[in-house]
Amino acid sequence: MTEEPLVDSAAIDDPVNPTELVVAFSSGLDTAGRMEITWWKRGAYRYHYTEPDGIDFRFDNHPKANTPDAHFHPPPDAGTAEPSFLGEETQVQVVTRAVISRWREVAVEEEPLDILNADAGR
């Protein structure tokens, strides 16, 4: 929370057997939103951003038929999966910083939604 000033709170779902980190933001794409983050021991992950007005998107890395393991479900409704700009990256810190940086570009710097999954060399 000290690195991102727009974080209102961050909490795990269960202190004994945590499966998800929920990060609430004071600002968002249209309204304040939250990101639900799940990582599995085998390197799979899910970053699901949602707002009460219905904006949803997800960065996932897990096996999925007809889609690369690393894929993105675009806003506004976490639609059909497409390849993710994250590629095969699975380091927690790198993926987290990349996802939050892209969210910030849209939420704070008012870049267009398509920047969320744009190629790194854009």
N, C-alpha and C positions, 0 to 999 in steps of 0.2 A: 504494500500500500504506500510505502514511502517513495517509490519510484513513479507512481502514476497518481497525480493529485486529483483526478476525477473519480477515483475509487472511493465509494462511500463505505463499503464493508466487503469483507471476504470471509467466508466460513465454509468449513467442511460439513457434509451432510450427517456424518456419524463419527463422534470422536473415538469410538472403539474400533470400528471397521469402516474407515472412510472410503467412499467410492467416487465422490464428486466434490469439487470446489466450486462454490457459487460466488461470483464477484459482482457486486452491485455498483453501477456507475451513477454519478449525479447528473450526467449529461449523456446524450446519445445521438443517434442519427436524426430522429424526430423528437423523441422524449427520452427520459432516463431509461436505461436498460440494464440487463444483466447478462453475464456470460457464465455458462455452466461448463466446467472443464473436467474431463475424465481422461486418465491415462491408465493403460494396462501394462503389466509387467513385460509383455512381449513387444512393447514399443507402439502399440496401437493407441490412438488418441481421438478425442472429440472436443472441439471448441464450439459450443452452440451459443450464439448471441441472439437475444430476443428482446423486444420492446412490447409494452402493453397494446400499442396500436397495431401490432401484427407484423412488424419487420422482423424477419428471421433470416439468419444465414449460418452455415456450419463449415468448419474445416475438419475433415475426418481423415484418419489413416487406419484402414482396416480392409480386409478382403471384401470386394463387392463385384458382382458379376458385371462384365462389360465396361468396367471403369477401373482406372489405376487405383492401387491401394490408397494413395494420397489423393484425395478429391475434395471438391468444394461444392456446396449446395448454395447457390446464389440467392440474394434478396430479390424481391421482398418476402418470399415465402419458402425459403430453403428449397428451391426447386430442384430440377433434375441435376444429378451429379455431373461435374466436369472435372478434368484434371486440375490439381492444385498447383499453384506457383511454388509451393513448398517442396515439391518433388519427393525425393526419398529421405529428406531431412527428418531425423527422429530425436535429436537432442532436445530435451525439455526446454532448456533456457533459450535456445535458438528459435524453436517453434513458437514459444510463448511471446518472445519479444517481437517476432515477425507478425504474428496475429494481432497483438495489441498495437503495434505501429501502424498497421493497415487500418484498424478500427479508428485510431486517432486521426489519421489522414482524412477520413470521411467525416467523423463526428466533430472534430475540432477545426481542422483546416478546410472543411467543406469541399473536399474533392468529390468527384462523382462516385457512385456506388461501384462502378466497374473497376475501380482502382483496388478494391479489396482482393481480387485474385489476378491482378495484372502481372505479367512477367517481371522478374526482378530487374531486368535491364531497361525497363520502360523509359 
